[in-house]
Amino acid sequence: MPENILLAGVGGQGIVTAGDLVAQAALIAGRQVKKAEVHGMAQRGGSVVSHVRISSDGPVYSPMIPDGHADFLIALELLEGLRWTWMLRPAGRVIADDRRVAPSSVSTGSAEYPAQPEKPLAEGGLVLPATQLAGQAGVPRAANVLVLGALSVHLDLPAGAWDEALAGVIKTRHLETNRGLFRAGRDLALERLNRATDG
């Protein structure tokens, strides 16, 4: 049975790169992988979604995650996270950046951005200040890597596979900073898990 990871955000947030990193780490770890992207008006801040399906015990026949079968929803923008929660299976987990990017309907006044969109997402997982922390490190666009660090806690992939994937996908001048952000995301997720266990 494949493990299904849906990554959602808007154009320019690195959704495709994040999907590449997950797929590469899985391939390096010897897993079967299928991957696909669905692009909206990405160049105008439209929706971008990446499907990654990983299997350790057999082939993956389709790159597209069936409706309601995502094990993880990785959201780099809160509204996009809300928009795609229907893809999660009942026990699926959300890992989201707390960033807000107003769509054109909100910018023109024909719609309103939902109040407190992080609340329902946090109920099903973890909401992190990923863009803020990546900005403090000087690479705000690397928020995707920090969120993947949080995801890595839940996937049975060795640390070396993630590190090799980062080295293969991220530009050399940003590699060490991205490694640090990946570790920060992983530490935040572990801290939250430990707190939940202790509580």
C-alpha positions as CSV (number, residue, x, y, z in Angstrom):
1,M,0.0,0.0,0.0
2,P,1.7,3.3,-1.1
3,E,2.3,6.1,1.3
4,N,0.6,9.2,-0.2
5,I,1.9,12.7,0.2
6,L,0.0,15.7,-1.2
7,L,1.9,19.0,-1.3
8,A,-0.1,22.2,-1.9
9,G,0.7,25.9,-2.2
10,V,0.8,28.7,-4.7
11,G,3.1,29.5,-7.6
12,G,6.6,30.5,-6.4
13,Q,6.6,28.7,-3.1
14,G,8.7,25.7,-4.3
15,I,6.0,23.0,-4.3
16,V,7.5,21.2,-7.3
17,T,11.0,21.4,-5.6
18,A,9.5,20.0,-2.4
19,G,7.9,17.1,-4.3
20,D,11.2,16.5,-6.0
21,L,13.0,16.3,-2.7
22,V,10.6,13.8,-1.2
23,A,10.7,11.7,-4.3
24,Q,14.5,11.8,-4.5
25,A,14.9,10.9,-0.8
26,A,12.6,7.9,-1.3
27,L,14.4,6.7,-4.5
28,I,17.7,7.0,-2.7
29,A,16.3,4.9,0.1
30,G,15.4,2.2,-2.5
31,R,11.6,2.8,-2.5
32,Q,9.3,2.7,-5.5
33,V,8.1,6.2,-6.3
34,K,5.6,7.9,-8.6
35,K,5.2,11.7,-8.7
36,A,3.0,14.2,-10.6
37,E,2.2,17.9,-10.5
38,V,-1.0,19.9,-11.2
39,H,-0.4,23.6,-12.0
40,G,-3.0,26.3,-12.0
41,M,-2.0,29.8,-12.9
42,A,1.2,29.3,-11.1
43,Q,3.0,32.4,-12.5
44,R,0.1,34.5,-11.1
45,G,0.1,33.0,-7.6
46,G,-2.3,30.2,-8.6
47,S,-2.7,26.8,-7.0
48,V,0.1,24.3,-7.4
49,V,-0.2,20.7,-6.2
50,S,2.3,17.9,-6.2
51,H,1.4,14.2,-5.7
52,V,4.1,11.9,-4.3
53,R,3.4,8.2,-3.8
54,I,6.0,5.9,-2.1
55,S,6.0,2.1,-1.7
56,S,8.4,-0.2,0.1
57,D,6.6,-3.4,-0.8
58,G,5.5,-3.3,-4.4
59,P,5.0,-1.1,-7.5
60,V,3.1,2.1,-7.5
61,Y,0.8,2.0,-10.5
62,S,-0.5,5.6,-10.7
63,P,1.2,8.9,-9.7
64,M,-2.1,10.5,-8.7
65,I,-3.4,10.0,-5.1
66,P,-7.0,8.8,-5.1
67,D,-9.5,11.1,-3.5
68,G,-9.5,10.8,0.3
69,H,-6.3,8.7,0.4
70,A,-3.6,11.2,1.2
71,D,-1.6,10.2,4.4
72,F,-0.1,13.6,4.6
73,L,-1.1,17.1,3.4
74,I,1.9,19.5,3.2
75,A,0.5,23.0,2.8
76,L,2.8,26.0,2.2
77,E,-0.1,28.4,2.4
78,L,-3.1,28.2,4.8
79,L,-5.9,28.7,2.4
80,E,-4.5,26.1,0.1
81,G,-4.3,23.8,3.1
82,L,-8.0,24.3,3.8
83,R,-8.8,23.8,0.1
84,W,-7.2,20.3,0.0
85,T,-8.1,18.7,3.3
86,W,-10.8,16.7,1.5
87,M,-7.9,14.6,0.0
88,L,-6.8,13.3,3.4
89,R,-7.8,9.9,4.7
90,P,-9.5,10.0,8.1
91,A,-6.3,9.5,10.0
92,G,-4.3,11.7,7.7
93,R,-2.0,14.4,9.0
94,V,-1.5,18.1,8.0
95,I,1.8,19.9,8.2
96,A,1.4,23.5,7.2
97,D,3.3,26.8,7.0
98,D,1.3,29.6,8.7
99,R,1.8,31.9,5.6
100,R,-1.2,33.7,4.1
101,V,-1.2,34.6,0.4
102,A,-4.4,36.4,-0.6
103,P,-5.9,35.1,-3.9
104,S,-7.1,37.5,-6.5
105,S,-10.7,37.1,-5.3
106,V,-9.7,38.4,-1.9
107,S,-7.5,41.2,-3.4
108,T,-10.3,42.5,-5.5
109,G,-12.8,42.4,-2.6
110,S,-15.1,39.8,-4.1
111,A,-14.3,37.3,-1.3
112,E,-12.8,37.2,2.2
113,Y,-9.9,35.3,3.5
114,P,-11.1,32.8,6.1
115,A,-10.7,33.8,9.7
116,Q,-8.2,31.8,11.7
117,P,-7.6,29.2,8.9
118,E,-4.8,27.7,11.0
119,K,-7.2,26.3,13.6
120,P,-8.8,23.4,11.6
121,L,-5.4,22.6,10.1
122,A,-3.7,22.4,13.5
123,E,-6.4,20.1,14.7
124,G,-5.3,17.6,12.2
125,G,-1.6,18.1,12.5
126,L,1.1,20.8,12.8
127,V,1.2,24.5,11.8
128,L,4.7,26.0,11.7
129,P,6.0,29.6,11.2
130,A,8.1,28.2,8.3
131,T,8.4,31.3,6.2
132,Q,9.2,33.4,9.2
133,L,12.0,31.1,10.3
134,A,13.4,30.7,6.8
135,G,13.3,34.5,6.4
136,Q,15.4,34.8,9.6
137,A,17.9,32.5,8.0
138,G,18.0,34.7,4.9
139,V,16.2,32.4,2.5
140,P,12.4,32.8,2.9
141,R,11.8,30.7,-0.1
142,A,13.3,27.7,1.8
143,A,10.2,27.4,4.0
144,N,9.4,24.3,1.9
145,V,12.5,22.6,3.2
146,L,11.7,23.4,6.8
147,V,8.2,21.9,6.4
148,L,9.8,18.8,4.8
149,G,12.0,18.5,7.9
150,A,8.8,18.2,9.9
151,L,7.4,15.6,7.5
152,S,10.6,13.5,7.7
153,V,9.7,12.6,11.3
154,H,6.8,10.6,10.0
155,L,8.3,8.9,7.0
156,D,10.5,5.8,7.3
157,L,13.4,7.2,5.2
158,P,16.9,7.4,6.6
159,A,18.5,10.7,7.4
160,G,21.2,10.0,4.8
161,A,18.7,9.8,2.0
162,W,17.2,13.2,2.9
163,D,20.7,14.7,3.0
164,E,21.7,13.2,-0.3
165,A,18.4,14.5,-1.9
166,L,19.0,18.0,-0.5
167,A,22.6,17.9,-2.0
168,G,21.2,16.9,-5.4
169,V,18.3,19.4,-5.6
170,I,19.4,22.5,-3.7
171,K,22.0,24.9,-5.1
172,T,25.4,24.6,-3.5
173,R,25.4,28.2,-2.1
174,H,22.2,27.6,-0.2
175,L,22.8,24.0,0.8
176,E,24.1,24.4,4.3
177,T,21.3,26.9,5.2
178,N,18.7,24.5,3.8
179,R,20.2,21.6,5.8
180,G,19.8,23.8,8.9
181,L,16.2,24.6,8.1
182,F,15.5,20.9,7.5
183,R,16.9,20.1,10.9
184,A,14.9,22.9,12.5
185,G,11.6,21.6,11.0
186,R,12.5,18.1,12.2
187,D,13.2,19.4,15.7
188,L,9.9,21.3,15.9
189,A,7.9,18.3,14.8
190,L,9.7,16.0,17.4
191,E,9.2,18.6,20.1
192,R,5.5,18.7,19.3
193,L,5.2,14.9,19.3
194,N,7.1,14.6,22.6
195,R,4.8,17.3,24.1
196,A,1.7,15.4,22.9
197,T,3.0,12.1,24.3
198,D,3.9,13.7,27.7
199,G,0.5,15.5,27.9
